Amino acid sequence: MAEYLLMFRGGDEKRKKLSPNEIQEHMQKWFDWVDSMRDRKIYQGGDPLEGGGKTVKPDMTVTDGPFTESKELIGGYIVIEVGSEEEAVGEAKNCPVLSIDGTVEVRTIADIDRH
Amino acid sequence: MRGTHIDQLFSHFFRHEYGRLVSILTRSFGVSQLDLIEDAVQMALLEALETWALRGVPENPAAWLFRVAKNKTIDVIRREAMVRRRTPDAIMYQESGRSDVSLEVFGKGEDGLLRMMFACCDPSIPVASQVALTLKTLCGFSAKEIASALLVSIESVHKRIQRAKHYLKGHSDFNEIPTGRDLDGRMVSVRKVLYLLFNGGYASSHSDEHIRRDLCEEAIRLSRLSIESSLKIVGATWALHALMLLQAARLSARVGTHGGIILLEDQDRSLWDTDLIDEGIRCIERSSETGDVTTYHLEAAIALHHCTSPSVEETDWEGILNLYEMLLDLQSSPIYELNRAIVLAKIKGPNVGIKAIRQINDPYFLQKYHWANVALGQLFFDAGNINAARQAFESALAKTESGQEKELLRKKISSLPVGES
């Protein structure tokens, strides 16, 4: 067992165009997804992230927004505890952000006892 | 955080909140700011999506949305005012720290919705635009959803909405609810829009059953606004409300089929909603109080006949025929004539009905209105003229745009006996 960080990116274009009806349906998908993980006791927590933000560079300059490589902002993250990266990826495949053309990044949270 | 959940958000919550917020905010900031307000409300809903998905639904979701939408509206107005280097005199109130006080200042949602409805149903705007604007700003449908619901193109919807908004922006900014004669006149318009809205949902067949029901429910919901308000309500408004309730009572039994008397015989009457029928009957009683007799009264009376008949065979067709005669006295309409012909056929046989349809006083009716061909087809079949029935059904099939109707007609055609004349 290990903890995995799932970060949701993008989907902004499609999200903006959702109708009020579609927004409610989409929200339902999120609740279902998170509830399913809670029910199976693998959900460890998560947070939505506001847009904007700042980036501090090595030369101490501060720029608006995320690091310029990816235009896509991380919209939020959750942490789950499952047996393997494959399992974490399996959970990630059900993330509603995928249905609006967003992506999910899956990272293993390093644990001193694993190595 | 289980329990702080979508269960608290009843069906259509966001869609209805959109309408409520747009109404409240246009009341304070003016209809001239409608575009900006719609954007702000949309942004508030999106913010709710991003936040509530992981945080759960807040204790008072409506207040949360109002606060966010109001703040975004103010932000944009201020920004635009700065760009134009003018003082933001569009801001009508002092900021208050408590959102509940602000809600009171802006008035209750229902009052705001009623005002917005009167504004949208301005008879100076083309009626198709009134309908589109009502669906967008009051009911919270997107242009795409409206296009799908009314079976028109998205471009058409955009144009209709733009036309309506353009007119509204050039005229009274802060709508007061009309009174006296103005109110009566405006209600004529409101009733037309609600009737069209309801028909949009009732008459056409969609692959998306939800949108169909939504339109009917919205028409009834908006009609309730005026009925439950403190305004003086005339008989015609009660009659239209009754008509919609009585038709809606039968919706569950009409799944997958098209509207009209034609397929009444196939309906499972146990699926009819008796609560709606009861409410409809009460509204019909109220509709006779002011003594006026409108087409809404008569159409409601016809619907009542159907809703209170235990079966097709026991329906009082003579009574209904009489009502159609009265309707035609009030207003000539090929659709009334078509329905009358169908009723005539029930009383005097299919050939009388066929003759009556052929006598309809509109030479292009059969070409324009494919239901006439469906009805003819059914009557020809009943009269034993299979070839003519097939021709009529095929004619209807060629004219209809609806996928569901096409399927129904194909089934009808393929079930016709082959090789008979």
Interface residues (C-beta under 8 A of the other chain):
Chain A: R15 K16 L18 S19 P20 N21 E22 I23 Q24 H26 M27 Q28 W30 F31 V34 D35 R38 G46 D47 P48 G75 G76 I78 P96
Chain B: R2 H5 I6 L9 H12 F13 F14 R15 E17 Y18 Q42 L45 L46 A48 L49 E50 T51 W52 A53 L54 R55 G140 F141 S142 K144 E145
